[in-house]
Amino acid sequence: YTLYARKCSKCHTLARSVNSEYRGEDWDRYVARMSRKPNSGISPNTGEKILSFLKFHFEQLDAEE
């Protein structure tokens, strides 16, 4: 979470992503797109960690429903 929060909050609120309708492979494309933004600081390794967090977060939300 900490890495996700530090990197993703540079450009938008965290609520934007944690309240998203994206699931599974949607996140692969989204994080890849964000990593190409200038000054994102999202390397391939960092992107994988952010993806892991987002997928885990949404698996938990979906399991609660």
Buried (B, 14 or more C-beta within 10 A) or exposed (E): EEEBEEBBEEEEEEEEBBEBEBEEEEBBEBBEEBBEEEEBEBEEEBBEBBBEBBBEBBEEEEEEE
